[in-house]
């Protein structure tokens, strides 16, 4: 792969487009970290308003660390995957107590923090600090598997390592943060799962899946297990003063820390 030409074409496309997003252009690691966590499993259109409101409520990492978990969960309400909010709160407290609220600047040091994996560490390091670090999330995996027309099933350690190696090989010498955002944008906007918009792709000429007509078959994924069916019961209990009984779910697990009507799964 002519890697420098690939990166140049992608950065040209990135520079020519104006995609206003509230976190775009920021070099503040707290803002970048928050946007990356919110964007996991959640669409950009949904995240925009939550991101702005969350920062109004917790403008600094110190404000987030000082808030109660209930306040953070309330601000997160409706975004789903609530373990993300718990992890944000926990990491904010660690950074304030142990690092004076400062983020480390390298991917290696960032990965030592609780709840920050290789992808998020690389996103923060490259976008906030200009580090030469590759990212690999679901969008980037889709782009890269189509780029090299990878017939192997994704998810195994061997294939994951192959994709990390490719992501690193394609990195430009400079502007890695912009390049990483361009690659993620490409996956979100053009190289989408079901109907990729190949005619508008700035790197179409490098794409082997496009050349071979196999875009729809890439990436090759494992069959998902069928969703379990669960029967549950809940009770609406009020006292003489018309106060409603609620219980708090355990901190860990599904919807951890949120409040619910008393009840649970119906056993056989």
C-alpha positions in Angstrom: 0.0 0.0 0.0 1.4 3.5 -0.9 0.8 4.6 2.7 1.8 8.3 2.3 -0.5 8.8 -0.6 -3.4 7.2 1.3 -2.9 9.5 4.3 -2.5 12.6 2.0 -5.7 11.8 0.2 -7.6 11.3 3.5 -6.3 14.5 5.0 -7.1 16.5 1.9 -10.7 15.2 2.2 -10.7 16.1 5.9 -9.5 19.6 5.2 -12.0 20.3 2.5 -15.0 19.3 4.6 -16.5 21.3 7.4 -18.2 19.0 9.8 -19.2 21.1 12.8 -19.0 19.0 16.0 -18.8 20.6 19.4 -15.6 18.7 20.3 -13.8 19.1 16.9 -10.8 21.4 17.0 -10.3 21.0 20.8 -6.9 20.1 22.2 -8.3 19.7 25.7 -7.7 16.1 26.7 -10.8 16.2 29.1 -13.0 17.2 26.1 -11.5 14.6 23.8 -11.8 11.8 26.4 -15.4 12.7 27.1 -16.3 12.8 23.4 -14.6 9.5 22.7 -16.4 7.8 25.6 -19.8 9.2 24.6 -19.3 8.2 21.0 -18.8 4.5 22.0 -21.9 2.6 20.8 -23.8 5.9 20.3 -24.5 8.0 17.2 -23.0 11.5 16.7 -26.4 13.1 16.4 -27.3 11.9 19.8 -24.0 12.7 21.4 -23.8 16.4 20.3 -26.4 17.7 22.7 -25.4 15.4 25.6 -21.7 16.5 25.2 -22.6 20.2 25.4 -24.9 19.8 28.3 -22.5 17.5 30.2 -19.7 20.1 29.9 -22.0 22.9 31.0 -22.7 20.8 34.1 -19.1 19.6 34.6 -16.9 22.1 32.8 -13.6 20.7 34.2 -12.3 17.3 35.3 -12.2 18.7 38.9 -16.0 19.5 38.7 -16.6 15.9 37.5 -14.5 14.4 40.2 -16.2 16.4 42.9 -19.8 15.5 41.8 -21.6 12.6 43.2 -22.1 9.5 41.1 -25.9 10.1 41.2 -25.4 13.6 39.6 -23.2 12.1 36.9 -25.7 9.3 36.2 -28.5 11.8 36.0 -26.6 13.9 33.4 -25.9 10.7 31.5 -29.6 9.6 31.6 -30.8 8.4 28.2 -27.4 7.9 26.7 -27.3 4.2 27.7 -24.4 1.9 28.6 -24.2 3.5 32.0 -20.9 1.8 32.9 -19.3 4.5 30.7 -20.6 7.2 33.1 -19.3 5.3 36.2 -15.9 4.8 34.6 -15.7 8.5 33.7 -16.5 9.5 37.2 -14.0 7.0 38.7 -11.2 8.0 36.4 -11.8 11.8 37.0 -11.4 11.1 40.7 -8.1 9.2 40.1 -6.7 11.9 37.9 -7.5 14.7 40.3 -6.2 12.8 43.4 -3.1 11.3 41.8 -2.2 13.5 38.8 -3.4 17.0 39.9 -6.1 16.6 37.2 -3.6 16.3 34.4 -3.8 13.6 31.7 -0.5 11.8 30.8 0.6 12.6 27.3 1.7 9.2 26.0 -0.5 6.2 24.9 1.6 3.9 27.3 0.9 6.1 30.3 -2.7 6.7 29.4 -3.3 3.0 29.2 -2.2 2.6 32.8 -5.3 4.5 33.9 -8.4 2.6 34.9 -11.0 2.3 32.0 -8.7 3.6 29.2 -7.9 1.0 26.6 -5.5 1.2 23.7 -8.0 2.9 21.3 -9.0 5.7 23.7 -5.4 6.2 24.8 -4.3 6.6 21.2 -7.2 9.0 20.4 -6.3 11.3 23.4 -2.6 11.2 22.8 -2.8 11.9 19.1 -5.6 14.5 19.1 -4.7 16.4 22.3 -0.9 16.0 22.4 0.1 15.3 18.7 1.5 11.9 19.5 2.2 9.5 16.6 -0.4 6.9 17.7 -2.8 4.8 15.6 -6.5 4.2 16.5 -8.5 1.1 15.9 -12.2 1.1 16.7 -15.2 -0.5 14.9 -15.3 2.2 12.2 -11.5 2.0 11.5 -11.7 -1.8 11.5 -14.4 -1.7 8.8 -12.3 0.8 6.7 -9.1 -1.3 7.0 -10.7 -4.7 6.3 -12.2 -3.3 3.1 -9.0 -1.5 2.2 -7.0 -4.8 2.1 -10.2 -6.9 1.3 -9.5 -9.1 4.4 -11.3 -12.5 4.1 -10.5 -13.5 7.7 -13.1 -13.3 10.5 -12.4 -10.3 12.7 -12.1 -10.7 16.5 -9.2 -13.2 16.9 -6.0 -11.9 18.5 -4.1 -12.6 15.3 -6.4 -10.6 13.0 -6.7 -7.8 15.6 -2.9 -7.5 15.7 -2.7 -7.6 11.9 -5.1 -4.6 11.8 -3.2 -2.7 14.5 0.0 -3.2 12.5 -1.7 -1.9 9.3 -3.2 1.1 11.2 0.3 2.0 12.4 1.9 1.5 9.0 -0.6 3.9 7.4 0.1 6.7 10.0 1.5 9.9 8.4 4.6 11.5 9.8 2.7 14.6 11.0 -1.0 15.6 11.8 -1.7 12.1 13.3 -4.7 13.5 15.4 -6.3 15.0 12.3 -5.6 11.8 10.3 -7.2 9.6 13.0 -10.3 11.8 13.1 -10.4 11.7 9.3 -10.2 7.9 9.4 -13.0 7.7 12.0 -15.1 10.2 10.0 -14.6 8.1 6.9 -16.0 5.0 8.7 -18.9 6.9 10.2 -20.0 8.8 7.1 -18.8 7.0 3.9 -17.5 3.5 4.7 -20.7 2.6 6.6 -21.7 -1.0 7.4 -24.5 -1.8 5.0 -24.4 0.6 2.0 -20.9 2.2 1.8 -21.0 5.4 -0.3 -18.0 4.3 -2.4 -18.6 6.9 -5.2 -17.8 9.7 -2.6 -14.9 7.9 -1.0 -11.6 9.9 -1.1 -9.5 6.8 -0.9 -11.5 4.6 -3.3 -8.5 4.1 -5.6 -6.6 2.3 -2.7 -9.5 0.0 -1.8 -9.2 -3.7 -2.7 -12.7 -4.6 -1.6 -14.1 -1.9 -4.0 -11.9 -3.2 -6.8 -13.1 -6.8 -6.1 -16.7 -5.8 -5.4 -16.7 -7.4 -1.9 -17.4 -4.2 0.2 -20.7 -5.7 1.5 -18.9 -8.9 2.7 -16.2 -7.0 4.7 -15.5 -7.2 7.6 -16.3 -10.9 8.1 -17.9 -11.1 11.6 -18.8 -14.0 13.9 -22.5 -14.9 14.0 -24.1 -13.2 17.0 -25.7 -15.3 19.7 -29.5 -15.0 19.8 -30.8 -12.4 22.2 -32.1 -14.0 25.4 -35.8 -13.6 26.4 -36.3 -12.5 30.0 -39.6 -12.3 31.9 -39.5 -9.7 34.7 -42.0 -8.4 37.3 -42.1 -5.1 39.1 -44.2 -3.7 41.9 -45.6 -0.2 42.2 -45.8 0.3 46.0 -47.0 3.6 47.6 -47.4 4.4 51.3 -50.1 6.3 53.0 -48.4 9.6 52.1 -48.4 8.6 48.5 -44.6 8.2 48.4 -43.3 5.7 45.8 -40.9 2.9 46.8 -37.8 2.8 44.6 -34.6 0.6 44.9 -31.1 1.3 43.7 -29.6 -1.3 41.4 -26.2 -2.8 42.3 -23.3 -0.5 41.1 -21.9 -3.2 38.8 -23.9 -4.9 36.0 -26.8 -3.9 33.8 -27.9 -0.2 34.4 -25.7 -0.2 37.5 -26.5 2.5 40.1 -29.8 3.5 38.6 -33.1 3.6 40.4 -36.0 1.2 39.6 -39.2 -0.2 40.9 -38.7 -3.2 43.2 -38.9 -6.5 41.4 -36.7 -8.8 39.3 -36.4 -11.7 36.9 -39.2 -14.3 37.0 -37.6 -17.7 37.6 -39.0 -20.9 36.2 
